[in-house]
């Protein structure tokens, strides 16, 4: 289980071109001068891929590799930032810093669900967390045979992610590393990312082929992507971490997703 003592505080700058603007004018609790919330999305064409440990380098919960198919969906190009959190939730983000363009952290799975609920109410759009299958498919640039988001070379992962060997045990600007093949940033490193699914170490042995959504009876929720504090092995796209949905850990954030509307 992911221990808060092993997670790092996470910080980033945001340097992005807005691809989607979601109006939040009149939002209760939002700063009055903030009429728009920028939520850049990558459009992901669905398909089938081999999910799990295809490089024989992971743990038993990453096996067996198995074919999974996902529908078309959209996923955030960046993790949710403190500015976005404040725009939706009002007030100070969960961590002690207040830095607009850093990713929000110390966010429980339940906190992320509350963010999604309020954002849905105010925008009329069906925001949600990505499923684990969607996350992995997107991280692999549309299901490619990649070990890390954007590459299979550990020597090249520093170009795509902030992690133990290059981060100084803190996060860095969102978007300041290279994007993966779908133009998605920070899929590895910076902050762990909550996904929708409940965790089951044996789920891959019984996972449905079409649009799996995780074990229906588990308690803990899945985290993906590693963090600025973790070594490269934790950044593999198939690596699975988990934590209780009510717990808040340093270096734990999330990104948004949308089904086709």
Long-range contacts (C-beta under 8 A, 24 or more apart in sequence): 1-220, 1-242, 1-243, 1-244, 2-192, 2-223, 2-241, 2-242, 2-243, 2-249, 2-252, 3-249, 4-247, 4-248, 4-249, 4-250, 6-229, 7-192, 7-227, 7-229, 7-249, 7-250, 7-251, 7-252, 8-167, 8-169, 8-170, 8-171, 8-227, 8-228, 8-229, 8-250, 8-251, 9-95, 9-97, 9-105, 9-170, 9-171, 9-250, 9-251, 10-102, 10-103, 10-105, 10-170, 10-171, 10-190, 10-191, 10-227, 10-228, 10-250, 10-251, 10-253, 11-97, 11-99, 11-102, 11-103, 11-170, 11-171, 11-172, 12-81, 12-101, 12-102, 12-103, 12-171, 12-172, 12-173, 12-174, 12-176, 12-186, 12-190, 13-101, 13-102, 13-172, 13-173, 13-174, 13-176, 14-78, 14-81, 14-83, 14-100, 14-101, 14-102, 14-173, 14-174, 14-175, 15-101, 15-173, 15-174, 15-175, 15-176, 16-40, 16-77, 16-78, 16-174, 16-175, 19-77, 22-119, 22-123, 22-125, 23-123, 24-87, 24-88, 24-122, 24-123, 27-87, 27-88, 27-122, 28-90, 29-89, 29-90, 29-91, 30-86, 30-87, 30-88, 30-90, 31-86, 31-87, 34-87, 37-84, 37-87, 37-88, 38-84, 39-76, 39-84, 39-256, 40-76, 40-77, 40-78, 41-74, 41-75, 41-76, 41-77, 41-256, 41-258, 42-74, 42-75, 42-76, 42-77, 42-138, 42-182, 42-183, 42-184, 43-72, 43-74, 44-72, 44-73, 44-74, 44-75, 44-134, 44-137, 44-138, 44-142, 44-182, 45-72, 45-142, 46-70, 46-71, 46-72, 46-73, 46-137, 47-137, 47-142, 47-143, 48-143, 49-136, 49-137, 49-140, 49-142, 49-143, 49-144, 50-143, 50-145, 51-133, 51-136, 51-137, 51-204, 51-207, 51-238, 52-204, 52-238, 53-238, 54-145, 54-238, 55-147, 55-152, 55-236, 55-238, 57-147, 57-233, 57-236, 58-236, 58-238, 58-239, 59-240, 60-201, 61-201, 61-202, 61-203, 61-204, 61-240, 62-204, 62-238, 62-239, 62-240, 63-204, 64-204, 64-205, 65-204, 66-204, 66-207, 66-209, 67-209, 68-133, 68-137, 68-207, 68-209, 68-210, 68-212, 69-209, 69-210, 69-211, 70-131, 70-133, 70-134, 70-137, 70-211, 71-211, 71-259, 71-260, 72-260, 73-130, 73-134, 73-257, 73-258, 73-259, 73-260, 74-257, 74-258, 74-260, 75-130, 75-134, 75-135, 75-138, 75-184, 75-255, 75-256, 75-257, 75-258, 76-184, 76-255, 76-256, 76-257, 77-175, 77-179, 77-183, 77-184, 77-185, 78-103, 78-174, 78-175, 78-185, 78-186, 78-255, 79-103, 79-104, 79-174, 79-186, 79-190, 79-191, 79-193, 79-253, 79-254, 79-255, 80-104, 80-115, 80-253, 80-254, 80-255, 80-256, 81-174, 85-115, 88-115, 88-118, 88-119, 88-122, 89-114, 89-115, 89-118, 94-248, 95-250, 101-173, 101-174, 102-171, 102-174, 103-171, 103-174, 103-186, 103-190, 103-191, 103-253, 104-253, 104-254, 105-191, 105-250, 105-251, 105-252, 105-253, 106-248, 106-249, 106-250, 106-252, 107-194, 107-248, 107-252, 107-253, 107-254, 108-245, 108-246, 108-247, 108-248, 108-252, 109-194, 109-221, 109-243, 109-245, 109-246, 110-245, 110-246, 111-248, 112-194, 112-254, 115-254, 116-256, 119-256, 125-258, 125-261, 126-258, 126-259, 126-261, 127-256, 127-257, 127-258, 128-196, 128-256, 128-257, 128-258, 128-259, 129-194, 129-195, 129-196, 129-254, 129-255, 129-256, 129-257, 130-195, 130-196, 130-255, 130-256, 130-257, 131-195, 131-196, 131-197, 131-211, 131-212, 131-213, 131-214, 131-257, 132-195, 132-196, 132-197, 132-212, 132-214, 132-222, 132-224, 132-240, 133-211, 133-212, 134-195, 134-257, 135-187, 135-193, 135-195, 135-224, 135-225, 136-224, 136-237, 136-238, 138-180, 138-182, 138-184, 138-187, 139-180, 139-184, 139-187, 139-188, 139-224, 139-225, 139-237, 140-180, 140-237, 141-180, 141-181, 141-182, 142-181, 142-182, 144-181, 146-180, 146-237, 147-236, 147-237, 148-188, 148-232, 148-235, 148-236, 148-237, 149-180, 149-184, 149-187, 149-188, 149-225, 149-235, 149-237, 150-178, 150-179, 150-180, 150-181, 150-187, 154-232, 157-188, 157-232, 157-235, 160-187, 160-188, 160-189, 161-186, 161-187, 161-188, 161-189, 161-190, 161-226, 161-235, 162-186, 162-189, 162-190, 162-228, 163-188, 163-189, 163-226, 163-227, 163-228, 163-229, 163-230, 163-231, 163-232, 163-234, 163-235, 164-228, 164-229, 164-230, 164-231, 164-232, 165-231, 165-232, 167-228, 167-229, 169-228, 169-229, 170-228, 171-227, 171-228, 171-251, 172-228, 186-225, 187-225, 187-237, 188-225, 188-226, 188-235, 188-237, 189-225, 189-226, 189-227, 189-228, 189-230, 189-235, 190-225, 190-227, 190-228, 190-251, 190-253, 191-225, 191-227, 191-228, 191-251, 191-252, 191-253, 192-223, 192-224, 192-225, 192-226, 192-227, 192-241, 192-249, 192-251, 192-252, 192-253, 193-223, 193-224, 193-225, 193-253, 193-254, 193-255, 194-221, 194-222, 194-223, 194-252, 194-253, 194-254, 195-221, 195-222, 195-223, 195-224, 196-221, 197-221, 197-222, 198-222, 199-240, 199-242, 219-244, 219-245, 220-244, 220-245, 221-245, 223-252, 227-251, 227-252
